[in-house]
Amino acid sequence: MTALICGSVAYDHIMVFPDYFKNHILPDKIHMLNVSFLVPDMRREFGGCAGNIAYTLKLLGGDGALMATVGSDFSAYEKWLAQCGISSQYIKEIDDSYTGQAFITTDQDDNQITAFHPGAMGESQQNKVADAEGVTIGIVSPDGRDGMIEHARQFSEANIPFIFDPGQGMPMFSGDDLKIFLKQATWLTVNDYEMQLFLDKTGMTPAEVAEQVEALVITRGSEGAEIITRDSNIMIPVVEVDDILDPTGCGDAFRSGLLYGLMNDLDWEVTGRIASLLGAIKITHHGTQNHHFTMAEFKARFKSVFDMSF
């Protein structure tokens, strides 16, 4: 099977402020904020939801094609994708735009101030699902609003099953928008906070949501994940790790596992555990595309952690 991964491709600029924001923000002057933080440490990472999902799926040996819009500064990311063996065939460059950019500053209390420039993401609707050949499964992950709407519609009209992953794009959509996505999608995946937003916006109950898709997957942080199908409710355990270094991108790694399981006709018990282990591997690495493993190493760790094989 070939997966078409629709979503964002972005550069993440991660900066560390060796102090505390609270020492430099005056509460009685918050209405006229004007601060500057000296950040001697900075790194630029390759990110974006679609890029992250494609990266981890490739580590698993899955066949995934990226579909995204990028800017004229894409060349460094393009070289990275080629190095990883990930095709840029369905990535469209938008002239006079930047690739999406996230600027994240973290202080010593792990508080974060983030600014995000969507750049070329705002033109993601220019890409068409029909342009990709041999697609048998898809995912619509956070991207430009119009692009998410169009790609979900196009998957549905082409009878290609797909995962709807609204993620941080949830605020862009009304309750009616989300109900349309739900009718079109085959599977829905959200974290527990996003699930509550989904329910608040649509006025639906969890049972009503689950009835409309083949599976509703809810990640619950340290409590693991829950997979609700029409026949069962499956709890997926979290994989404990010694060092939690960076949670950014863990959800994307998890979704790579969902795609892999669906592409290989694995049951939800196994699929959920593959996804859980991927999240655990990612959280022990800084950045969203810096973890590495061979399939043999992954299967050995899976066997060790869950006492089962796939």
C-alpha positions as a Markdown table, in Angstrom:
| # | Residue | x | y | z |
|---|---|---|---|---|
| 1 | Met | 0.0 | 0.0 | 0.0 |
| 2 | Thr | 1.1 | 3.6 | -0.6 |
| 3 | Ala | 0.1 | 6.4 | 1.8 |
| 4 | Leu | -0.4 | 10.0 | 0.7 |
| 5 | Ile | 0.6 | 12.2 | 3.7 |
| 6 | Cys | -1.0 | 15.6 | 3.4 |
| 7 | Gly | 0.0 | 18.3 | 5.8 |
| 8 | Ser | 2.7 | 20.8 | 6.8 |
| 9 | Val | 6.4 | 20.9 | 6.1 |
| 10 | Ala | 8.2 | 23.5 | 8.2 |
| 11 | Tyr | 11.5 | 24.5 | 9.7 |
| 12 | Asp | 11.5 | 24.6 | 13.5 |
| 13 | His | 13.8 | 27.2 | 15.1 |
| 14 | Ile | 14.3 | 26.1 | 18.7 |
| 15 | Met | 16.0 | 28.5 | 21.1 |
| 16 | Val | 16.8 | 28.2 | 24.8 |
| 17 | Phe | 16.7 | 31.2 | 27.1 |
| 18 | Pro | 19.0 | 30.5 | 30.0 |
| 19 | Asp | 16.8 | 32.3 | 32.5 |
| 20 | Tyr | 13.1 | 32.6 | 33.4 |
| 21 | Phe | 10.6 | 34.6 | 31.5 |
| 22 | Lys | 9.0 | 35.7 | 34.8 |
| 23 | Asn | 12.1 | 37.6 | 35.7 |
| 24 | His | 11.8 | 39.8 | 32.6 |
| 25 | Ile | 8.0 | 40.3 | 32.3 |
| 26 | Leu | 6.5 | 42.9 | 34.7 |
| 27 | Pro | 3.0 | 41.9 | 35.6 |
| 28 | Asp | 1.8 | 45.5 | 35.9 |
| 29 | Lys | 3.2 | 46.3 | 32.5 |
| 30 | Ile | 1.7 | 43.4 | 30.6 |
| 31 | His | -0.5 | 45.7 | 28.6 |
| 32 | Met | 2.5 | 47.4 | 27.1 |
| 33 | Leu | 4.9 | 44.4 | 26.7 |
| 34 | Asn | 8.2 | 45.1 | 25.1 |
| 35 | Val | 10.8 | 42.5 | 26.0 |
| 36 | Ser | 13.9 | 40.9 | 24.3 |
| 37 | Phe | 15.4 | 37.6 | 25.2 |
| 38 | Leu | 19.1 | 36.8 | 24.5 |
| 39 | Val | 19.2 | 33.2 | 23.3 |
| 40 | Pro | 22.8 | 31.9 | 22.9 |
| 41 | Asp | 21.6 | 28.4 | 22.0 |
| 42 | Met | 19.6 | 27.8 | 18.8 |
| 43 | Arg | 19.1 | 24.9 | 16.4 |
| 44 | Arg | 17.1 | 24.6 | 13.3 |
| 45 | Glu | 15.2 | 21.3 | 12.8 |
| 46 | Phe | 13.2 | 19.8 | 10.0 |
| 47 | Gly | 9.6 | 19.6 | 11.0 |
| 48 | Gly | 6.0 | 20.0 | 10.1 |
| 49 | Cys | 3.4 | 17.3 | 10.7 |
| 50 | Ala | 3.5 | 15.7 | 7.3 |
| 51 | Gly | 7.3 | 15.8 | 7.2 |
| 52 | Asn | 7.5 | 14.2 | 10.6 |
| 53 | Ile | 4.9 | 11.5 | 9.8 |
| 54 | Ala | 6.7 | 10.6 | 6.5 |
| 55 | Tyr | 10.1 | 10.4 | 8.3 |
| 56 | Thr | 9.0 | 7.8 | 10.9 |
| 57 | Leu | 6.9 | 5.9 | 8.4 |
| 58 | Lys | 10.0 | 5.6 | 6.3 |
| 59 | Leu | 12.0 | 4.2 | 9.2 |
| 60 | Leu | 9.4 | 1.5 | 9.5 |
| 61 | Gly | 9.8 | 0.7 | 5.8 |
| 62 | Gly | 6.4 | 2.1 | 4.9 |
| 63 | Asp | 5.7 | 3.5 | 1.5 |
| 64 | Gly | 4.6 | 7.1 | 2.0 |
| 65 | Ala | 4.4 | 10.1 | -0.3 |
| 66 | Leu | 4.5 | 13.7 | 1.0 |
| 67 | Met | 2.0 | 16.3 | -0.3 |
| 68 | Ala | 2.7 | 19.8 | 0.9 |
| 69 | Thr | 3.4 | 23.4 | -0.3 |
| 70 | Val | 6.7 | 25.0 | 0.5 |
| 71 | Gly | 8.6 | 28.2 | -0.2 |
| 72 | Ser | 11.7 | 29.2 | -2.1 |
| 73 | Asp | 13.9 | 28.3 | 0.9 |
| 74 | Phe | 13.0 | 24.6 | 0.7 |
| 75 | Ser | 16.3 | 23.4 | -0.7 |
| 76 | Ala | 17.9 | 22.4 | 2.5 |
| 77 | Tyr | 14.8 | 20.4 | 3.6 |
| 78 | Glu | 14.6 | 18.9 | 0.1 |
| 79 | Lys | 18.2 | 17.6 | 0.4 |
| 80 | Trp | 17.3 | 16.1 | 3.8 |
| 81 | Leu | 14.3 | 14.3 | 2.4 |
| 82 | Ala | 16.4 | 12.9 | -0.4 |
| 83 | Gln | 19.0 | 11.7 | 2.1 |
| 84 | Cys | 16.2 | 9.9 | 4.0 |
| 85 | Gly | 14.8 | 8.4 | 0.8 |
| 86 | Ile | 11.6 | 10.4 | 0.9 |
| 87 | Ser | 10.2 | 11.7 | -2.4 |
| 88 | Ser | 9.5 | 15.4 | -3.0 |
| 89 | Gln | 7.4 | 14.6 | -6.1 |
| 90 | Tyr | 4.2 | 16.0 | -4.7 |
| 91 | Ile | 5.6 | 18.9 | -2.9 |
| 92 | Lys | 4.8 | 22.2 | -4.7 |
| 93 | Glu | 7.0 | 25.3 | -4.3 |
| 94 | Ile | 5.2 | 28.6 | -4.0 |
| 95 | Asp | 7.2 | 31.6 | -5.4 |
| 96 | Asp | 7.7 | 34.6 | -3.1 |
| 97 | Ser | 6.8 | 32.6 | 0.0 |
| 98 | Tyr | 8.7 | 31.0 | 2.8 |
| 99 | Thr | 8.3 | 27.4 | 3.9 |
| 100 | Gly | 6.4 | 27.3 | 7.2 |
| 101 | Gln | 8.5 | 28.5 | 10.1 |
| 102 | Ala | 8.1 | 27.9 | 13.8 |
| 103 | Phe | 10.1 | 30.0 | 16.3 |
| 104 | Ile | 10.1 | 28.4 | 19.7 |
| 105 | Thr | 11.8 | 29.9 | 22.8 |
| 106 | Thr | 11.9 | 27.8 | 26.0 |
| 107 | Asp | 13.0 | 29.1 | 29.4 |
| 108 | Gln | 14.5 | 27.2 | 32.4 |
| 109 | Asp | 11.0 | 26.4 | 33.6 |
| 110 | Asp | 10.1 | 24.8 | 30.3 |
| 111 | Asn | 7.7 | 27.6 | 29.5 |
| 112 | Gln | 7.5 | 28.3 | 25.8 |
| 113 | Ile | 6.8 | 31.3 | 23.6 |
| 114 | Thr | 6.1 | 30.2 | 20.0 |
| 115 | Ala | 5.5 | 32.2 | 16.9 |
| 116 | Phe | 4.5 | 30.4 | 13.7 |
| 117 | His | 4.6 | 31.7 | 10.2 |
| 118 | Pro | 2.5 | 29.5 | 7.9 |
| 119 | Gly | 4.0 | 30.9 | 4.7 |
| 120 | Ala | 3.4 | 28.6 | 1.7 |
| 121 | Met | 1.0 | 26.4 | 3.8 |
| 122 | Gly | -1.7 | 28.9 | 3.0 |
| 123 | Glu | -1.6 | 27.6 | -0.6 |
| 124 | Ser | -1.9 | 23.9 | 0.2 |
| 125 | Gln | -5.2 | 23.7 | -1.7 |
| 126 | Gln | -3.1 | 24.0 | -4.9 |
| 127 | Asn | -2.1 | 20.3 | -4.5 |
| 128 | Lys | -4.6 | 17.7 | -5.7 |
| 129 | Val | -5.0 | 14.2 | -4.3 |
| 130 | Ala | -5.6 | 13.0 | -7.9 |
| 131 | Asp | -2.1 | 14.1 | -8.9 |
| 132 | Ala | -0.6 | 11.3 | -6.8 |
| 133 | Glu | -0.5 | 7.9 | -8.4 |
| 134 | Gly | -1.1 | 4.5 | -6.8 |
| 135 | Val | -2.4 | 5.9 | -3.5 |
| 136 | Thr | -4.3 | 3.4 | -1.4 |
| 137 | Ile | -4.6 | 5.2 | 2.0 |
| 138 | Gly | -4.2 | 8.8 | 3.1 |
| 139 | Ile | -3.9 | 11.2 | 6.1 |
| 140 | Val | -5.1 | 14.8 | 6.3 |
| 141 | Ser | -2.9 | 16.4 | 9.0 |
| 142 | Pro | -2.6 | 20.0 | 10.1 |
| 143 | Asp | -2.1 | 22.3 | 7.1 |
| 144 | Gly | -3.7 | 25.3 | 5.5 |
| 145 | Arg | -7.4 | 25.5 | 6.2 |
| 146 | Asp | -8.5 | 25.3 | 2.5 |
| 147 | Gly | -6.0 | 22.5 | 1.8 |
| 148 | Met | -7.3 | 20.3 | 4.6 |
| 149 | Ile | -10.9 | 20.8 | 3.4 |
| 150 | Glu | -10.1 | 20.1 | -0.2 |
| 151 | His | -7.9 | 17.1 | 0.5 |
| 152 | Ala | -10.5 | 15.4 | 2.7 |
| 153 | Arg | -13.1 | 16.0 | 0.1 |
| 154 | Gln | -10.9 | 14.6 | -2.6 |
| 155 | Phe | -9.9 | 11.5 | -0.7 |
| 156 | Ser | -13.6 | 10.9 | 0.0 |
| 157 | Glu | -14.7 | 11.4 | -3.6 |
| 158 | Ala | -11.9 | 9.0 | -4.8 |
| 159 | Asn | -13.0 | 6.4 | -2.2 |
| 160 | Ile | -9.5 | 6.4 | -0.7 |
| 161 | Pro | -9.7 | 5.6 | 3.1 |
| 162 | Phe | -8.0 | 8.3 | 5.2 |
| 163 | Ile | -7.2 | 9.4 | 8.7 |
| 164 | Phe | -8.4 | 12.8 | 9.7 |
| 165 | Asp | -5.9 | 14.4 | 12.2 |
| 166 | Pro | -7.0 | 17.9 | 12.9 |
| 167 | Gly | -4.3 | 18.5 | 15.6 |
| 168 | Gln | -3.5 | 22.2 | 16.2 |
| 169 | Gly | -5.6 | 23.1 | 13.2 |
| 170 | Met | -8.8 | 22.4 | 15.2 |
| 171 | Pro | -9.4 | 26.2 | 15.9 |
| 172 | Met | -9.7 | 26.9 | 12.2 |
| 173 | Phe | -12.9 | 24.9 | 11.9 |
| 174 | Ser | -16.5 | 25.3 | 13.0 |
| 175 | Gly | -18.6 | 22.5 | 14.4 |
| 176 | Asp | -20.3 | 22.1 | 11.0 |
| 177 | Asp | -16.8 | 21.8 | 9.3 |
| 178 | Leu | -15.8 | 19.1 | 11.7 |
| 179 | Lys | -19.0 | 17.2 | 11.1 |
| 180 | Ile | -18.3 | 17.1 | 7.4 |
| 181 | Phe | -14.8 | 15.9 | 8.0 |
| 182 | Leu | -16.2 | 13.2 | 10.2 |
| 183 | Lys | -18.5 | 12.0 | 7.5 |
| 184 | Gln | -15.7 | 11.9 | 5.0 |
| 185 | Ala | -13.0 | 10.3 | 7.1 |
| 186 | Thr | -12.4 | 6.6 | 7.7 |
| 187 | Trp | -10.5 | 7.1 | 11.0 |
| 188 | Leu | -10.2 | 10.0 | 13.4 |
| 189 | Thr | -7.2 | 10.6 | 15.6 |
| 190 | Val | -6.9 | 13.3 | 18.3 |
| 191 | Asn | -5.3 | 13.8 | 21.7 |
| 192 | Asp | -7.6 | 14.2 | 24.8 |
| 193 | Tyr | -7.6 | 18.0 | 24.7 |
| 194 | Glu | -8.4 | 18.0 | 21.0 |
| 195 | Met | -11.2 | 15.5 | 21.6 |
| 196 | Gln | -12.8 | 17.8 | 24.1 |
| 197 | Leu | -12.6 | 20.7 | 21.6 |
| 198 | Phe | -14.2 | 18.5 | 19.0 |
| 199 | Leu | -17.1 | 17.6 | 21.3 |
| 200 | Asp | -17.5 | 21.3 | 22.4 |
| 201 | Lys | -17.6 | 22.5 | 18.8 |
| 202 | Thr | -19.9 | 19.8 | 17.4 |
| 203 | Gly | -22.2 | 19.2 | 20.4 |
| 204 | Met | -21.6 | 15.5 | 19.9 |
| 205 | Thr | -20.9 | 12.8 | 22.4 |
| 206 | Pro | -17.8 | 10.5 | 22.2 |
| 207 | Ala | -20.2 | 7.6 | 21.3 |
| 208 | Glu | -21.7 | 9.6 | 18.5 |
| 209 | Val | -18.3 | 10.5 | 17.1 |
| 210 | Ala | -17.1 | 6.9 | 17.3 |
| 211 | Glu | -20.2 | 5.6 | 15.4 |
| 212 | Gln | -19.3 | 7.6 | 12.3 |
| 213 | Val | -15.8 | 6.3 | 11.8 |
| 214 | Glu | -14.2 | 2.8 | 11.7 |
| 215 | Ala | -12.0 | 3.8 | 14.7 |
| 216 | Leu | -11.6 | 6.8 | 17.0 |
| 217 | Val | -8.0 | 7.0 | 18.4 |
| 218 | Ile | -7.5 | 9.3 | 21.4 |
| 219 | Thr | -4.0 | 9.7 | 22.8 |
| 220 | Arg | -3.9 | 10.5 | 26.6 |
| 221 | Gly | -0.3 | 11.4 | 27.3 |
| 222 | Ser | 1.2 | 9.4 | 30.2 |
| 223 | Glu | -2.1 | 7.4 | 30.4 |
| 224 | Gly | -1.5 | 5.8 | 27.0 |
| 225 | Ala | -4.1 | 5.8 | 24.2 |
| 226 | Glu | -7.7 | 4.6 | 23.7 |
| 227 | Ile | -8.9 | 3.1 | 20.4 |
| 228 | Ile | -12.7 | 3.0 | 20.1 |
| 229 | Thr | -14.2 | 0.9 | 17.3 |
| 230 | Arg | -17.8 | -0.1 | 16.7 |
| 231 | Asp | -17.1 | -3.5 | 18.3 |
| 232 | Ser | -14.5 | -2.8 | 21.0 |
| 233 | Asn | -12.8 | -0.3 | 23.3 |
| 234 | Ile | -9.0 | -1.0 | 23.4 |
| 235 | Met | -6.6 | 0.6 | 25.9 |
| 236 | Ile | -3.0 | 1.0 | 24.7 |
| 237 | Pro | -0.4 | 1.2 | 27.4 |
| 238 | Val | 2.2 | 4.0 | 27.4 |
| 239 | Val | 5.8 | 2.9 | 27.0 |
| 240 | Glu | 7.9 | 4.1 | 29.9 |
| 241 | Val | 11.3 | 5.8 | 29.2 |
| 242 | Asp | 14.2 | 6.9 | 31.3 |
| 243 | Asp | 14.8 | 10.3 | 29.7 |
| 244 | Ile | 12.1 | 12.6 | 28.4 |
| 245 | Leu | 13.9 | 15.1 | 26.3 |
| 246 | Asp | 11.4 | 16.6 | 23.9 |
| 247 | Pro | 7.7 | 15.8 | 23.5 |
| 248 | Thr | 7.4 | 17.8 | 20.2 |
| 249 | Gly | 6.5 | 15.5 | 17.4 |
| 250 | Cys | 5.5 | 12.5 | 19.5 |
| 251 | Gly | 2.0 | 12.7 | 18.2 |
| 252 | Asp | 3.3 | 12.6 | 14.6 |
| 253 | Ala | 5.4 | 9.6 | 15.4 |
| 254 | Phe | 2.4 | 7.9 | 16.9 |
| 255 | Arg | 0.4 | 8.6 | 13.7 |
| 256 | Ser | 3.1 | 7.0 | 11.6 |
| 257 | Gly | 2.4 | 3.8 | 13.6 |
| 258 | Leu | -1.3 | 4.0 | 12.9 |
| 259 | Leu | -0.6 | 4.3 | 9.2 |
| 260 | Tyr | 1.9 | 1.4 | 9.3 |
| 261 | Gly | -0.6 | -0.8 | 11.0 |
| 262 | Leu | -3.4 | 0.1 | 8.7 |
| 263 | Met | -1.2 | -0.4 | 5.6 |
| 264 | Asn | -0.2 | -3.9 | 6.8 |
| 265 | Asp | -3.7 | -5.1 | 8.0 |
| 266 | Leu | -2.5 | -5.4 | 11.6 |
| 267 | Asp | -5.2 | -5.5 | 14.3 |
| 268 | Trp | -5.7 | -2.5 | 16.6 |
| 269 | Glu | -4.0 | -4.1 | 19.6 |
| 270 | Val | -0.8 | -4.4 | 17.6 |
| 271 | Thr | -1.2 | -1.1 | 15.7 |
| 272 | Gly | -1.8 | 0.9 | 18.8 |
| 273 | Arg | 1.3 | -0.6 | 20.5 |
| 274 | Ile | 3.5 | 0.1 | 17.5 |
| 275 | Ala | 2.3 | 3.7 | 17.6 |
| 276 | Ser | 2.9 | 3.9 | 21.4 |
| 277 | Leu | 6.5 | 2.6 | 21.1 |
| 278 | Leu | 7.2 | 5.1 | 18.3 |
| 279 | Gly | 6.1 | 8.0 | 20.5 |
| 280 | Ala | 8.4 | 6.7 | 23.3 |
| 281 | Ile | 11.3 | 6.5 | 20.9 |
| 282 | Lys | 10.7 | 10.0 | 19.7 |
| 283 | Ile | 10.4 | 11.6 | 23.1 |
| 284 | Thr | 14.0 | 10.5 | 24.0 |
| 285 | His | 15.4 | 12.6 | 21.2 |
| 286 | His | 15.6 | 16.4 | 20.6 |
| 287 | Gly | 13.8 | 17.5 | 17.4 |
| 288 | Thr | 11.2 | 15.7 | 15.4 |
| 289 | Gln | 13.3 | 13.9 | 12.9 |
| 290 | Asn | 16.5 | 12.9 | 14.8 |
| 291 | His | 15.5 | 9.4 | 16.0 |
| 292 | His | 16.9 | 6.4 | 14.2 |
| 293 | Phe | 16.3 | 2.6 | 14.2 |
| 294 | Thr | 16.4 | -0.4 | 12.0 |
| 295 | Met | 13.3 | -2.5 | 11.6 |
| 296 | Ala | 15.1 | -5.4 | 13.3 |
| 297 | Glu | 15.9 | -3.1 | 16.3 |
| 298 | Phe | 12.3 | -1.9 | 16.4 |
| 299 | Lys | 10.8 | -5.4 | 16.4 |
| 300 | Ala | 13.2 | -6.6 | 19.1 |
| 301 | Arg | 12.3 | -3.7 | 21.3 |
| 302 | Phe | 8.6 | -4.2 | 20.6 |
| 303 | Lys | 9.0 | -7.9 | 21.7 |
| 304 | Ser | 10.8 | -6.9 | 24.8 |
| 305 | Val | 8.3 | -4.2 | 25.9 |
| 306 | Phe | 5.0 | -5.9 | 25.0 |
| 307 | Asp | 6.0 | -9.6 | 25.0 |
| 308 | Met | 4.4 | -10.0 | 21.6 |
| 309 | Ser | 5.5 | -9.9 | 18.0 |
| 310 | Phe | 4.2 | -8.7 | 14.6 |
